[in-house]
């Protein structure tokens, strides 16, 4: 009798979740060959993709996406893999997810977008990447905060300047 590769621990973690967390790309691929569910979530809704994104394991993220991981599947709070990558300042992972046709403006349950959380946390390179890839710079949270407003509140001058420049270009374009 073989090993139970799909068996989860009491907290819902499977061998695939653990391999994704540790960044073991070859183990992830070996487990996938055994038919494990690439989108099986743990108790809080975290999938192997989301775990790999959180840890910044770009190659595992790419492998999971190639194997059919749902790039827009969110945890219980509504945070998607892109949101988690933006929150943690993982620019290369953000770009990999965008290449996979992820919804760049999909917000958490409170309305916070990946751009908003990157602006809040001061991740300038991620803010630039998200804007380049089509993020809506004016999308507010449920309580009305925009990425520009939160960057200003946090004192992230470079991000304020980036967002201000985008808003000014949009205003000029509208006045034409």
LUMBA-993138 format. One record per residue (C-alpha): residue in three letters; residue number from 1; x, y negated, z negated. Coordinates in steps of 0.02 Angstrom, whole numbers, plus 32768, in hexadecimal, padded with zeros to 4 digits. Each point is the difference from the previous one (the first is absolute). Example, Ala and Ser with C-alpha at 12.3 -4.5 7.8 and 13.67 -1.06 7.14 Angstrom:
2
(ALA 1 (8267 80E1 7E7A))
(SER 2 (8045 7F54 8021))
END
This chain:
176
(UNK 1 (8000 8000 8000))
(UNK 2 (8046 7F54 8032))
(UNK 3 (800D 7F5D 7FA2))
(UNK 4 (7F65 7F94 7FEC))
(UNK 5 (803A 7F68 8063))
(UNK 6 (7F56 7FAD 7FF3))
(UNK 7 (7FEF 8018 7F43))
(UNK 8 (7FF9 7F5D 7FA0))
(UNK 9 (8036 7FDE 7F4E))
(UNK 10 (7F80 7FC5 7F81))
(UNK 11 (801D 7F4B 8035))
(UNK 12 (7FE0 802C 80B7))
(UNK 13 (80B6 7FF7 8039))
(UNK 14 (802C 8081 8085))
(UNK 15 (80AA 8037 803F))
(UNK 16 (7FE5 7F8A 8094))
(UNK 17 (7FE2 7F6B 7F8D))
(UNK 18 (809E 8028 7FA0))
(UNK 19 (8069 8016 809E))
(UNK 20 (7FBD 7F5A 8042))
(UNK 21 (8028 7FA8 7F5D))
(UNK 22 (80B2 8042 7FFF))
(UNK 23 (801F 7FD5 80B7))
(UNK 24 (801D 80B3 8039))
(UNK 25 (7FD3 7FF2 80B9))
(UNK 26 (8030 80B3 802E))
(UNK 27 (7F9B 8046 7F6E))
(UNK 28 (7F6A 7F99 8037))
(UNK 29 (800E 8048 80AF))
(UNK 30 (8015 80B1 7FBE))
(UNK 31 (7F65 7FEF 7F93))
(UNK 32 (7F9D 7FBB 8090))
(UNK 33 (802C 8099 8067))
(UNK 34 (7FA9 8066 7F78))
(UNK 35 (7F5D 7FA3 801C))
(UNK 36 (7FF7 7F8B 7F6B))
(UNK 37 (7F88 7F6E 8009))
(UNK 38 (8063 7F63 802A))
(UNK 39 (7F71 7F92 7FC1))
(UNK 40 (7FDC 8059 7F5B))
(UNK 41 (7FFC 7F7D 7F78))
(UNK 42 (802B 800C 7F48))
(UNK 43 (7F85 7FCB 7F7A))
(UNK 44 (8013 7F43 801D))
(UNK 45 (7FF0 8015 80BC))
(UNK 46 (80BA 7FFA 802B))
(UNK 47 (802E 8068 8098))
(UNK 48 (80AF 8041 8028))
(UNK 49 (8011 7F6F 807B))
(UNK 50 (7FD7 7F80 7F7B))
(UNK 51 (807C 8051 7F88))
(UNK 52 (808B 7FFB 8084))
(UNK 53 (7FD4 7F4B 8029))
(UNK 54 (8009 7FCF 7F49))
(UNK 55 (80AE 804B 7FF1))
(UNK 56 (8039 7FB2 80A4))
(UNK 57 (802A 80A4 8057))
(UNK 58 (7FF0 7FC3 80B4))
(UNK 59 (8030 80A5 8053))
(UNK 60 (7F82 8061 7F97))
(UNK 61 (7F7C 7F7C 8029))
(UNK 62 (8024 8016 80B9))
(UNK 63 (7FFC 80BF 7FF2))
(UNK 64 (7F5A 7FFD 7FA3))
(UNK 65 (7FB5 7F8B 8081))
(UNK 66 (803B 8071 808D))
(UNK 67 (7FAE 8091 7FA6))
(UNK 68 (7F57 7FA8 7FF9))
(UNK 69 (8000 7F9B 7F60))
(UNK 70 (7F71 7F83 7FF6))
(UNK 71 (805A 7F57 7FFD))
(UNK 72 (7F65 7FA3 7FC4))
(UNK 73 (7FCD 8076 7F72))
(UNK 74 (7FF8 7F9B 7F5F))
(UNK 75 (8010 802A 7F48))
(UNK 76 (7F70 7FE2 7F88))
(UNK 77 (8026 7F44 7FF6))
(UNK 78 (7FF9 7FEF 80BD))
(UNK 79 (80BD 7FEE 8013))
(UNK 80 (803C 804B 80A4))
(UNK 81 (80AF 803D 8029))
(UNK 82 (8020 7F58 8057))
(UNK 83 (7FC8 7FA1 7F65))
(UNK 84 (8076 8067 7F93))
(UNK 85 (8091 7FE7 8079))
(UNK 86 (7FDF 7F43 8003))
(UNK 87 (7FEF 7FFA 7F43))
(UNK 88 (80A9 8053 7FE9))
(UNK 89 (805C 7F9D 8087))
(UNK 90 (801F 8095 8072))
(UNK 91 (8016 7FA8 80A8))
(UNK 92 (8038 8099 8065))
(UNK 93 (7F6E 8065 7FBD))
(UNK 94 (7F88 7F70 8029))
(UNK 95 (8040 7FFF 80B3))
(UNK 96 (7FF2 80BE 800D))
(UNK 97 (7F4B 7FFA 7FC4))
(UNK 98 (7FD4 7F74 8079))
(UNK 99 (8047 8069 808F))
(UNK 100 (7F81 8084 7FCF))
(UNK 101 (7F6F 7F89 801F))
(UNK 102 (7FD7 7FE0 7F4A))
(UNK 103 (7F7D 7F7C 7FD5))
(UNK 104 (8073 7F6E 7FD3))
(UNK 105 (7F73 7F9E 7FAB))
(UNK 106 (7FAD 808C 7F9E))
(UNK 107 (7FEA 7FBC 7F50))
(UNK 108 (7FF9 804C 7F54))
(UNK 109 (7F58 8004 7FA7))
(UNK 110 (8022 7F50 7FBC))
(UNK 111 (8021 7FBC 80AF))
(UNK 112 (80BE 7FF7 7FF2))
(UNK 113 (8054 8028 80A6))
(UNK 114 (80B0 8041 801F))
(UNK 115 (8033 7F4E 8031))
(UNK 116 (7FB6 7FB9 7F61))
(UNK 117 (805D 807B 7F8F))
(UNK 118 (80A4 7FE8 805E))
(UNK 119 (7FED 7F42 7FED))
(UNK 120 (7FD5 8015 7F48))
(UNK 121 (809A 806B 7FDF))
(UNK 122 (8079 7F94 8063))
(UNK 123 (802B 807E 8088))
(UNK 124 (8032 7F87 808A))
(UNK 125 (8037 8082 8080))
(UNK 126 (7F5D 8060 7FEA))
(UNK 127 (7F9A 7F60 8012))
(UNK 128 (805B 7FDA 80A3))
(UNK 129 (7FE6 80B2 803F))
(UNK 130 (7F46 7FFF 7FD7))
(UNK 131 (7FE6 7F59 8056))
(UNK 132 (8060 803B 8099))
(UNK 133 (7F92 809A 8004))
(UNK 134 (7F5C 7FA0 7FFA))
(UNK 135 (7FD1 7FE9 7F4A))
(UNK 136 (7F7A 7F7D 7FE0))
(UNK 137 (8056 7F75 7F9D))
(UNK 138 (7F59 7FB4 7FCB))
(UNK 139 (7FA6 809C 7FBE))
(UNK 140 (7FD2 7FDA 7F4B))
(UNK 141 (7FEA 8074 7F6C))
(UNK 142 (7F52 8014 7FB4))
(UNK 143 (8026 7F6C 7F8D))
(UNK 144 (8038 7F91 8090))
(UNK 145 (80BE 800A 7FF2))
(UNK 146 (805E 7FFF 80A5))
(UNK 147 (80B2 803D 801C))
(UNK 148 (8038 7F4A 800B))
(UNK 149 (7FAB 7FD2 7F5C))
(UNK 150 (804B 8092 7FA0))
(UNK 151 (80AE 7FE1 8047))
(UNK 152 (7FF2 7F4B 7FC8))
(UNK 153 (7FC4 8035 7F54))
(UNK 154 (8093 8078 7FED))
(UNK 155 (807D 7F7F 803D))
(UNK 156 (803A 8064 8097))
(UNK 157 (803B 7F6A 8066))
(UNK 158 (8040 8060 8098))
(UNK 159 (7F5C 8060 800F))
(UNK 160 (7F9A 7F60 7FEC))
(UNK 161 (8064 7FB5 8090))
(UNK 162 (7FE6 8099 806E))
(UNK 163 (7F45 8003 7FE0))
(UNK 164 (7FF0 7F43 8010))
(UNK 165 (8054 8006 80AA))
(UNK 166 (7F88 8087 803D))
(UNK 167 (7F6A 7F9F 7FC1))
(UNK 168 (803F 7F60 8054))
(UNK 169 (8015 805A 80A6))
(UNK 170 (7F50 8047 7FF1))
(UNK 171 (7FBA 7F52 7FDA))
(UNK 172 (805B 7FB6 8096))
(UNK 173 (7FBF 808B 806E))
(UNK 174 (7F4E 7FDF 7FC5))
(UNK 175 (800D 7F46 8024))
(UNK 176 (8033 801D 80B5))
END
